[in-house]
Amino acid sequence: MTKALKKIDPDVHFRVLHLLEEEPNLTQRELAERLGISLGGVNYCLKALIDIGHIKAGNFKNNPDKSVYLYLLTPKGIAEKAQLTSGFLKRKMAEYQALKKEIDAIESKERGSKFGNGQ
């Protein structure tokens, strides 16, 4: 594992791969907006993913705007996305369960305090 990959948040890594698989022509600015991270953060992440071979970038020769890139997942990137998806879902389910438990406890406490006050 490269040093750059160790610094990429696994959720961001997953979300970048997921978004680019769906829309490979997203700009870095659009990715930043959708991910809620800085443009510099997206640039760093994309460079790291290119370096480790999860995505490749190319521009269209016929496109007059040479700054427009197409980000494609490589076979290695597709395999990594599958692994990241599993981890992402496990983390989100654990967060959901913890949040649900907290909400249930607060609701239970609120119900108890309403009945305790004679209301």
N, C-alpha and C positions, 0 to 999 in steps of 0.2 A: 504494500500500500504506500502510495506516495505521501510526502509531507503535506502537499496541497490538499489531498483528499481528506486527511485527518482533520483539517480545519473547516470542512464544509459540513454544516448541520445536516444530519440525515434526512430531516423533513424537507429542507430546502433542496437537497440533492434529488429526492423523490419528486418533489413538485416541479422542479425544472425539467426532469426527464419526462414526467407526465404531460406537462404543457407542450413541450417540444414535439412529443410523439403525436399529439392532437393537432398542433399548429406549428409546423417546422419553420414557417416564415415570420414568426413573431420577432419583433425588434427587441434589442436589449431594453429599451425604454418601456416597451409594452410588458416584457417579462417583469421588470422591476415594479411596475404598477400592479400587476396581478399578484405578485408575490409579497408586496408590501415591504420590499427591501430597497436599498439604494442602488442606483445605476452602477456605481463602483463595485458593490457587492455582487451584482449579477455578472459584471464583466469578469471579476475574479473567479466566480463559480464556473462560468463558461470556459475560461482559459484552463482551469483545473480539469474540467470534464473532457476537454479536447486533449490535454496532456496525457490523461490516463486512458484515452481511447473509448470513452463512453458516447461521445458525440463527435461528428465532424462538421466543419463549417465550409460552405462554399457560396460563391455568388454567381448569379446568372450572367453568362457572357453577353447575352443580348440585352440585358437590362441597362439602361443609361445611368441609373443610380448605382454606382459600384459599391456603395456602402450597405446595400441590402443583401443580407446573408440568409441562407437557408441552413438551419441547424438540423442535422439528421442523426438519429440514434444509430449507433453501430450495433452489430450483433452482440458485442460485449455489453453495450449500454442497455440493450433490451433485456438481457439476462440479469443485469444489475438492477434494473427497474423492477423486475419480478421479485427479487429478494427484498428490495427496499419497500415494495408494496406491502409485503407481509409484516415487516417491522413497523411500518407506518400504521397499519390497521391495528396491530397489537397495542402500540402506544396510545392511539386515539381511543380505543376501547377501554384501556385502563384509565385514561383521563376522564372518559365519560362515566365510568363506574364510580370513580372518586367524587366527581362533581354531583352525580345523582345522589350518592350517599350524604354529601354535605347538604344538598337541597332538601332531602327528606328529613334530615335532622333539624334543619331550621324550620321547616313547615311543622314538624311535630312539636317543636318548642313553642312556636307561635300558637298552634291550636291549644296547647296546654296552658299558655298564659292567658288566652281568651277565656277559657273555662275557669281558670283560677281566679280571675277578676270578677266573676259573676256575670259575664256577658253572654 
